Amino acid sequence: MAFLVRNTHRTFSAIFKKTLASSTTQFSAYNGIDLTARTLHISHNRLGENPRLTATEDVDLNAQPLIEVLKNPPEWKYVEQILPKLTVPSVTPKAEYPSGWVPQHPDGHSHPYFVRRNRNHMVPVYLSIDRRGTWRKTYVKFISGDIWKLHKDLMDYIEYYMCKKERSRVNEFTRQIIINGDYVNLIKDYLIQKGF
C-alpha cells in the first residue's frame, strides 16, 4: 500500500512539473509583456484515465476572434429592463390598483401610535409557523409611538371578531407585538382601516 501511494505521488509531481514547465512563456516586449506571443497550454485528462497518458496541445490565442466592448450601445435600454432594480421604486398614485393594494394614508400620524410600511410598501404583519405547523404566531413590526395602546386596540379587535381572547406579548425593545394564532389578514385589515 505504501508503494502505491509513493508511486502515485511521484507520478502526479512529475506531471505537475512537466505541465508547469510547458505552460510558462517567455515575454520580452515592453514592460515584460509580449501581446503577439499569446499561447495557452491545455491538458486533456478525463476522469478514470491514466494521468501519465495525457494529451496536450497549444492553442494560439491570436487566431481566436477578438471581442469588441461597447460602453453605451443603443441596445442597453433592453438590458436595463431585465436587470433587477437596486432600490424599490416609489409608488405612482392611482385611484385604484388592480391587485387591491392600498397605499398608506398621509393622515396616519394622527393616532397615538404609528405602523410604518416596510421597504416594499407592504403592511408589516407576518406569520411565523413553528413545531411542524402546530404553533402559529402573528408578528406586527415597525411600531412607533404608544405600542401599548396599539396592543389594546388589536386585542379588542381580535376579541370582537373571533369571540375569544388570545395570548399576546409586547416587545418594547424591538417595537413589535406577537400574538398567538394566525390573524395576519384580520390585523392587516385593521391597520389599513386606520390608514397605516
Helices and strands as residue ranges (DSSP letters): H 2-23, G 30-32, E 39-44, G 51-53, E 55-60, G 61-63, H 76-82, G 106-110, E 113-115, E 125-130, E 135-140, E 143-145, H 147-162, E 168-171, E 176-180, H 184-194
